[in-house]
Amino acid sequence: MYAVLTSLYDWGNRAAWAAAALSIPFWLHVAQEYPKARLIAVQQRLDTTARESNAFCEKYGMPSGTRKHRLCVDDLMGFQAKQEHRITEEINDIF
């Protein structure tokens, strides 16, 4: 019985090391691609916020291209940035 358990342990140990070794290329890929994916996500969020801000200002009578529209969009983007900063601070306080 001892020999069987030892054999199973050795097989499991070798399998675990093999899996760890085979996962190295995956983790290298993740480490390389993560910053790019994060930048893309941030840019997409900024684009979405800008579109929503433009639509909001146009909805309330400020045509695109006017000074009032630009000020409205800038204010909304500023509010959004402040809100994100507050949320980030709250999350950092929790962790």
N, C-alpha and C positions, 0 to 999 in steps of 0.2 A: 504494500500500500504506500509506503514511504517513497519508494522508487517511482511510482506512478505520479504522486503529488509533486515530487521534485521535477520529474519530466514535464508535467503540465506547467509548473512555475517557470521553468527554463524556456519552454516554448512561448509562453505568454510574455516573458521578459524580452525575448528576441523579437516577437511581433510588435511589442510596444516601441522598441528602439527603431525597428524598421519603419513603422508608421511615423515616428518623429522625424526620421531622416528624410522620408518621402514628402513630408509636409513642408520642408524648408523652402523649396521653390515657391510654394503657395504663399508663405508668409513674406518672402522677399518681394513677390509681386504686390501683395497688399501694402507693404511698407512703401513701395515705389508709387503706387497709384492713389493712395489715400489723399495726399495733399492736392493732387489734381482734381479728384472727385469733390473734395471739400470746396475748392475754389469755384468749381462749376456750380455747386449747390448754392453758394453764397451769391454768385452772379445771377442765378435763376431767381433767387428770393428778391434781390434788388430789382430785377426787371419786372417781376410780378408786382411789387410794391409800387413801382413807378407807373405801371399801367393802371393799377387801381386808383392811385392818386390822380392821374390824368382824368380818368373817367369820373371821379368824384367831383373834381373842380369843374369839368365841363357840364356835369349834371346840374350844378348850381349856378349856371350862367356865366362862366368864365371861359370864353372860347380859347382853344389852344393857340399859342403864339402870342398871346397878350401878356402884358406885364402882370396883371392881376392873376392870371393863370399860373405863371411862373412862381409868383410869391405864394400862391395857394399850395402848389405842388411842393415847394421848398418847406413850407410849414408842416405839411402832412408827413413828408419824409423825416423832418426833424422830430416830430412826435413819435413816429415809428422807431427811430433810432433810440430815443430816450426810453421808450417802453422796452425795447430789446435789452438795453443796458440794465434797466431795473430787474428784468427777469433773470438775466445772467448773474447779477449780484445776488439775487435771492437763491438761485441754484448753488452758487459758490458758497453762500453762508450755510446751506444745508449740508453740503459735503465738505 
